[in-house]
Amino acid sequence: MAAFVGCEHAIVYGMGYATNSAVIPALAGKGCLIISDALNHASIVVGARSSGAKVKVFRHNDAAHLEDVLRASIAEGQPRSHRPWKKVSWLSRVNLRPHHRPVALIVCPDHRYR
């Protein structure tokens, strides 16, 4: 999957409420930032909230807004301390239909923020 979307790493797992609500907290925690699509399924929202990470939301399938949120979040750093984030992740529903934005636009905004 990573090679398909042109990124270094990718995680793919079966969808399901238990999977989303359990895997997300295992991948992110305190000191991490999760940027979440506004139309994510409830299981993704529950997983993100229960992780202990700071959660910010971007408009559905809006790559420009995702980049704005990402840029501002990196510039601000963690709340109170303003230290850099330990890990920055984004969670989104990916639609592979032709009328939606290309997956790579949404999947890899971080190549400019390394």
N, C-alpha and C positions, 0 to 999 in steps of 0.2 A: 504494500500500500504506500509506503514512504516513497519508493521509487516512482510509483504511478503519479503521485501528486507533487513530486519534486522536492521533498523534504528529507532531512537526515533520519528522522525517526517518526514512527506512527504506531499507535496502538489501536487494534481493531478487536472488538469483542461483541458477542451476541447481545442483542437488546433485551431488556427485561427490567422490571422494577427493582428486583433484588440486586441484579448486576450493577445497575447505575448507582443505586443508593449505597452499595458496599465498595465498589471499586474506586469511585471518586475520592472518598475520604482516605483511602489507602495511598493515593497518588499525591494528594495535596493536604496541607495542614496549616498551622499557625505560621505566619510570616510569608505565606504564599498568596498569590493573586489569581483568582479565577474570573475570566471575562466570559459571561454567559449570554447566549442568544435569547432575545426576548420571548421567543416562542418555544423554548425548550420544554420537553415533557416534564411533568411533575416529578418523576423519579430523578431526573438530572438536577432539578432545582433542590430537591431534598438532599441528594448526595453532596452538592456544592455547599449548601448551608450547614450540613452536619460535619463538614470537613474541618471547620475552624478557620478556613482561609477567608480573606476579604473577597467578597463577590461584587462585581460590577456588571451591568447589563448593557448590551448594544442592540440596536434595532435589527430585526430579522433580515438576514441576507444582505446587510448593508456594509460592504467592505470599507467604505470611507468612514463610517461611524465607528466601526471596530478599530480602525487605525487611530482615530481621534481619541478614543477611550484608552487604547494601549499607550499612545504617546503621552497623554496626560498622566496616566497611572505610573509610568516609568519615571517621568520627571518629578512627580510628587513623592514617590517612594511609599514606604509603609506609614500608616497613620501614627501620629505622635512622634515617632523616632525619625521618620523620613529616611530610614536606611533602605538600601536596595532590596527588592523582593528576592526571597530565596528561590522561588520558582514562579513563572508566569505561565498559566494555561488558559486556553479558551475552550469553551464547550458550545457546540452548535449542531443543529439539525442540518444534515447535508442532503440536499436534493439534487439528484443527478438528471433532472429533466432539462431539456434544451432551453427553456425560457427562463431558467434561473441563472444567477451569476456562476461563472466558472469556479469549480471547487478550489483550484489553486489560489485564486484571489483571496478566498476566505481562509483557506487552510494554512497558508504560510506568510502571514503579514510580518512575522518576526525576523525575516532575513535581513531587515534593515535595522534591527534593534539588538544585535548581538554584542 
